[in-house]
């Protein structure tokens, strides 16, 4: 069964509001095993809403439209649905009473325009509201159906979960479960990762019914490799994902740092926690970014002590005890990491020094960085070249230095 | 002229990524006075991308499609465009060389799949890439045109502003100019700001053809008050905006900290620069967030020396010389600001200490913060209570401490 989402509202087209409703519904449909091939945004214009609904009904079995159910003149979803169904609108006296009761409970004046929300196309049924004043609608069109739900996200989510999805799943009859799992990688270029995965993707393409694998470059979050399976039961889906994860890990090796929602910071926290080691930072080019990402990680206070932002070169010397010499260098990165470790009295020190731009520094090109790590077992620094503008270079440097620590901690073996 | 946006990517339909690109493009089109009646999301499927492009070309004059220009097998935008144009794809040797040069600069191996990004439909022209490896495409279809741009937001934004919008505006010929200006405020609750502006908004409502004014709560960026005018010429639009800005400033006073893209960090840099003063930070609850926002500001290296992240309480004592006692306190905030000022040898020290959550600390509720400022003229700290979850509390604390410095520097009078 195919379900199309139509989001209604001029503010969505003007970019005043980002349409996150369609993404939320798309995720729920995928979880329920229902295909969604198109999602459309259209403004508060009755002819264009009608046109969008007709195109959607032409290529999909079911349409969910969000928004345009409010009490004002802008809210034209009900009229557009009546046109598509070829019927009149009628006002439902029982729903008028329901809306009056909701508004009375809020101690708010009840303007007559709210009664518009009790209108429905002849032959449509209401989806009861539990949060806002606007009821939803289920509108049969031939053997297809259009559901209309409010555009306010929490009202929409409540109505879709409570009234629309169960109905959809029942209509779809026997259905499959769709589950996916994301492996998060760092350190491989997208094209390198593509070449590594190519034989596996070709194999999966030739074996219909098996998992599908796709990957997505996600900036400082790395490249995400997602396996998706469709199976008759939850248990079979999970078993197939377990097997595919194992296969993908054997191909990608230690480039895989986490699964699903695990961030790099989270993984670092786990690895440090195993050894009861604490961390201090010395940040130059990243200017506090690594630190601010770490403190957003739940539980970071058990392993993160703090750091020094040495944006001016003299601070590297005076506060961290770095020696004279070039600051975009292996020596400086090592001394910064060691200096932070010593100053904050931690087990591990980590440092970033480099050129975020806009111009060259110490005759080094923009994107040059040295990442330093000081462990109880010794210190070192590695060189990287990062692409993008200064914001992106900083983000990539932040994840890169955390990944360096991850690899060094893994290399120490299990604790 | 009507422009439709087609966002390509299965991850958008599945809700794994929210399509913010279309909203961004929609905003730019509106600013340029170009109508956008529909925006569509479609997955990585060549037949469906082709169908979406044909529908878009049928009802709009211009189409911008985002995404699907990468090097992998998933990336089918080029093929779909060739089908819509009824032509073959050809590989451009000059673009192959450009892509090779970009990848060589990154010290990364250059696998053959990247050469796919040098393919273009016969008759299409490239839009040069300045950030990623994928060039864009301008594809004539009859008297209409489809622009294809990357799906990575910063690459898309760069290419649309640099190459697509100027071309679109030229194609649109004579048109009304729509211009807007945003006053950025901090320190007033939304309801207070609404009351202050109510008489002005009523006056403007009753005077059609004049500016429209709207406001939008924007988290750590404050509440934005936007005036928009439509006028026959650029000069008339700017004159009307100048007059409206003056009126709004007379109402909102020093709550207005900046205009349009001016961030709080930018304003602080201007004020410190006037006195040739330097800044050091001591961050506890914000964990480096203030610092990382500052270093994203162009020119920050002339006034920002760095800071200390004192996430563990002992670091406040050992590194900043704060005395024993509660750390969520006025005394601690003052000593942190003074300690950072002394340690980094700057004119100004700024500090944040407080409870970001999830639990209470020192029996203080979540959201409690003390903001400290140490100037050559003396030190002080102020108390604030901030709403939201830990991420939001940190963001609000970061802007609040910068606003404290802004107000103290303004109070010192012109230099």
Interface residues (C-beta under 8 A of the other chain):
Chain A: X12 X13 X14 X15 X16 X17 X18 X19 X20 X22 X23 X24 X25 X26 X27 X28 X30 X36 X37 X38 X39 X40 X41 X42 X43 X45 X48 X51 X52 X55 X59 X189 X190 X191 X192 X194 X195 X201 X214 X215 X216 X217 X219 X226 X281 X283 X286 X287 X288 X289 X290 X291 X292 X294 X295 X296 X298 X300 X301 X304 X305 X306 X307 X308 X309 X310 X311 X312 X314 X315 X318 X319 X343 X344 X345 X356 X358 X385 X387 X388 X389 X390 X391 X392 X394
Chain B: X10 X11 X12 X13 X14 X15 X16 X17 X18 X19 X20 X22 X23 X24 X25 X26 X27 X28 X30 X36 X37 X38 X39 X40 X41 X42 X43 X44 X45 X48 X51 X52 X55 X59 X70 X71 X72 X73 X74 X103 X105 X106 X107 X108 X109 X110 X111 X113 X114 X131 X132 X152 X154 X216 X281 X283 X286 X287 X288 X289 X290 X291 X292 X294 X295 X296 X298 X300 X301 X304 X305 X306 X307 X308 X309 X310 X311 X312 X314 X315 X318 X319 X343 X344 X345 X356 X358 X390 X391 X394
